[in-house]
Amino acid sequence: ESQKINRLKVVLVENGKTGKWLAEQVGKNEATVSRWCSNKMQPSLDMLVKIAELLNVDCRDLLIQQK
């Protein structure tokens, strides 16, 4: 069971955006974005910052607060 670190999927849905849209914006393929969304892989910190800017959210909103 991989630890859920990011809330990317939730934030995309909240903003009415798709993984395909995000992939196009950041120049990655959809499979990569899909792995980020399912927490199989994590985007780099630089990429998280870029995604936050694209979605107009705080970078911290993309991360699940670890207890």
N, CA, C and O of each residue as an XYZ file, in Angstrom:
268
protein
N       0.857     -1.207      0.000
C       0.000      0.000      0.000
C       0.884      1.245      0.000
O       1.522      1.563      1.004
N       0.917      1.937     -1.119
C       1.740      3.145     -1.182
C       1.051      4.269     -0.413
O      -0.173      4.402     -0.412
N       1.874      5.054      0.228
C       1.342      6.142      1.033
C       0.764      7.229      0.134
O       1.389      7.641     -0.843
N      -0.409      7.674      0.469
C      -1.018      8.763     -0.298
C      -0.402     10.076      0.168
O      -0.549     10.481      1.321
N       0.286     10.721     -0.753
C       1.010     11.943     -0.408
C       0.347     13.166     -1.025
O       0.234     14.216     -0.393
N      -0.098     13.006     -2.295
C      -0.682     14.189     -2.939
C      -2.194     14.067     -3.099
O      -2.762     12.974     -3.089
N      -2.822     15.235     -3.247
C      -4.279     15.341     -3.420
C      -4.598     15.812     -4.832
O      -5.643     16.411     -5.086
N      -3.675     15.528     -5.743
C      -3.785     16.058     -7.092
C      -5.121     15.746     -7.753
O      -5.756     16.613     -8.354
N      -5.529     14.487     -7.627
C      -6.781     14.042     -8.244
C      -7.959     14.881     -7.741
O      -8.788     15.345     -8.523
N      -8.012     15.062     -6.425
C      -9.106     15.819     -5.796
C      -9.097     17.272     -6.264
O     -10.139     17.828     -6.611
N      -7.915     17.878     -6.269
C      -7.795     19.287     -6.641
C      -8.154     19.491     -8.117
O      -8.774     20.492     -8.476
N      -7.766     18.552     -8.958
C      -8.151     18.638    -10.379
C      -9.669     18.618    -10.513
O     -10.247     19.435    -11.228
N     -10.310     17.677     -9.818
C     -11.770     17.566     -9.877
C     -12.427     18.849     -9.352
O     -13.371     19.364     -9.952
N     -11.917     19.354     -8.229
C     -12.472     20.580     -7.637
C     -12.392     21.747     -8.618
O     -13.235     22.644     -8.599
N     -11.372     21.728     -9.472
C     -11.172     22.816    -10.425
C     -11.722     22.500    -11.813
O     -11.532     23.266    -12.758
N     -12.407     21.359    -11.924
C     -13.015     20.982    -13.194
C     -11.995     20.691    -14.288
O     -12.262     20.897    -15.471
N     -10.831     20.213    -13.882
C      -9.771     19.919    -14.855
C      -9.521     18.415    -14.921
O      -9.832     17.674    -13.989
N      -8.957     17.988    -16.036
C      -8.665     16.571    -16.221
C      -7.160     16.323    -16.176
O      -6.354     17.248    -16.279
N      -6.809     15.061    -16.021
C      -5.405     14.672    -16.085
C      -4.827     14.986    -17.454
O      -3.664     15.371    -17.572
N      -5.644     14.821    -18.486
C      -5.210     15.117    -19.858
C      -4.845     16.598    -19.978
O      -3.815     16.947    -20.555
N      -5.697     17.460    -19.430
C      -5.431     18.897    -19.446
C      -4.106     19.195    -18.751
O      -3.271     19.933    -19.274
N      -3.923     18.617    -17.574
C      -2.706     18.860    -16.804
C      -1.476     18.373    -17.565
O      -0.454     19.058    -17.615
N      -1.582     17.194    -18.152
C      -0.466     16.632    -18.921
C      -0.047     17.591    -20.036
O       1.143     17.814    -20.261
N      -1.031     18.149    -20.724
C      -0.738     19.095    -21.811
C      -0.076     20.358    -21.270
O       0.852     20.884    -21.885
N      -0.543     20.841    -20.137
C      -0.005     22.075    -19.554
C       1.448     21.928    -19.121
O       2.244     22.854    -19.275
N       1.790     20.762    -18.578
C       3.141     20.598    -18.015
C       4.082     19.822    -18.937
O       5.236     19.573    -18.589
N       3.576     19.439    -20.120
C       4.424     18.757    -21.086
C       4.820     17.343    -20.674
O       5.912     16.871    -20.990
N       3.914     16.677    -19.963
C       4.148     15.271    -19.582
C       3.099     14.420    -20.275
O       2.095     14.944    -20.758
N       3.320     13.107    -20.330
C       2.276     12.287    -20.936
C       1.210     11.955    -19.886
O       1.435     12.044    -18.679
N       0.050     11.572    -20.400
C      -1.086     11.315    -19.509
C      -0.818     10.188    -18.523
O      -1.318     10.206    -17.399
N      -0.026      9.206    -18.948
C       0.276      8.071    -18.075
C       1.023      8.541    -16.828
O       0.764      8.072    -15.720
N       1.949      9.468    -17.025
C       2.714     10.013    -15.894
C       1.793     10.747    -14.933
O       1.852     10.536    -13.722
N       0.946     11.605    -15.475
C       0.003     12.362    -14.642
C      -0.942     11.407    -13.915
O      -1.281     11.619    -12.750
N      -1.360     10.359    -14.614
C      -2.230      9.356    -14.003
C      -1.547      8.699    -12.800
O      -2.185      8.457    -11.775
N      -0.253      8.413    -12.929
C       0.484      7.812    -11.817
C       0.617      8.786    -10.649
O       0.592      8.381     -9.487
N       0.758     10.076    -10.970
C       0.777     11.078     -9.894
C      -0.566     11.076     -9.170
O      -0.631     11.065     -7.941
N      -1.640     11.085     -9.968
C      -2.992     11.167     -9.397
C      -3.330      9.962     -8.533
O      -4.093     10.070     -7.573
N      -2.757      8.811     -8.881
C      -3.040      7.605     -8.095
C      -1.980      7.384     -7.018
O      -1.995      6.377     -6.311
N      -1.055      8.352     -6.906
C       0.009      8.292     -5.893
C       0.953      7.100     -6.092
O       1.593      6.647     -5.143
N       1.034      6.597     -7.326
C       2.015      5.544     -7.619
C       3.397      6.181     -7.792
O       4.433      5.558     -7.560
N       3.365      7.436     -8.205
C       4.580      8.230     -8.375
C       4.292      9.614     -7.816
O       3.132     10.002     -7.675
N       5.339     10.355     -7.499
C       5.137     11.726     -7.036
C       5.826     12.694     -7.987
O       6.939     12.443     -8.449
N       5.149     13.807     -8.275
C       5.816     14.834     -9.074
C       6.951     15.469     -8.268
O       6.936     15.443     -7.037
N       7.921     16.030     -8.961
C       8.996     16.749     -8.270
C       8.423     17.989     -7.591
O       7.311     18.422     -7.894
N       9.181     18.537     -6.692
C       8.753     19.756     -6.002
C       8.541     20.893     -6.999
O       7.562     21.634     -6.906
N       9.463     21.027     -7.953
C       9.321     22.054     -8.992
C       8.013     21.878     -9.752
O       7.314     22.845    -10.057
N       7.700     20.616    -10.052
C       6.476     20.321    -10.793
C       5.248     20.629     -9.948
O       4.255     21.144    -10.461
N       5.309     20.319     -8.657
C       4.184     20.636     -7.767
C       3.921     22.137     -7.741
O       2.772     22.579     -7.760
N       4.995     22.908     -7.698
C       4.862     24.373     -7.693
C       4.193     24.835     -8.992
O       3.309     25.692     -8.978
N       4.626     24.258    -10.098
C       4.062     24.606    -11.405
C       2.572     24.253    -11.471
O       1.753     25.037    -11.952
N       2.243     23.055    -10.978
C       0.846     22.596    -10.979
C      -0.015     23.518    -10.111
O      -1.128     23.882    -10.493
N       0.507     23.888     -8.951
C      -0.221     24.793     -8.049
C      -0.509     26.119     -8.745
O      -1.605     26.666     -8.626
N       0.485     26.631     -9.473
C       0.296     27.894    -10.204
C      -0.761     27.746    -11.285
O      -1.609     28.622    -11.455
N      -0.711     26.637    -12.018
C      -1.690     26.392    -13.086
C      -3.109     26.316    -12.536
O      -4.053     26.800    -13.160
N      -3.250     25.703    -11.358
C      -4.575     25.513    -10.762
C      -4.956     26.665     -9.832
O      -6.054     26.708     -9.279
N      -4.004     27.602     -9.679
C      -4.241     28.762     -8.822
C      -4.583     28.342     -7.389
O      -5.515     28.861     -6.776
N      -3.802     27.391     -6.879
C      -3.971     26.954     -5.491
C      -2.628     27.055     -4.782
O      -1.587     27.214     -5.420
N      -2.662     26.962     -3.477
C      -1.432     26.934     -2.685
C      -0.798     25.560     -2.861
O      -1.489     24.542     -2.871
N       0.511     25.544     -2.999
C       1.251     24.291     -3.150
C       0.862     23.288     -2.060
O       0.744     22.091     -2.320
N       0.667     23.786     -0.850
C       0.321     22.904      0.279
C      -1.032     22.242      0.089
O      -1.289     21.176      0.649
N      -1.910     22.873     -0.707
C      -3.227     22.278     -0.975
C      -3.114     21.002     -1.801
O      -4.039     20.190     -1.827
N      -1.973     20.825     -2.479
C      -1.788     19.636     -3.298
C      -1.258     18.458     -2.493
O      -1.184     17.335     -2.991
N      -0.892     18.723     -1.252
C      -0.313     17.670     -0.417
C      -1.263     17.302      0.720
O      -1.955     18.156      1.273
N      -1.279     16.032      1.049
C      -2.053     15.581      2.194
C      -1.230     15.885      3.443
O      -0.068     15.493      3.550
N      -1.842     16.573      4.360
C      -1.124     16.922      5.606
C      -0.805     15.649      6.379
O      -1.707     14.926      6.803
N       0.472     15.384      6.555
C       0.874     14.187      7.307
C       0.774     14.489      8.787
O       1.205     15.545      9.251
N       0.208     13.563      9.514
C       0.047     13.753     10.971
C       1.418     13.699     11.645
O       1.511     13.836     12.865
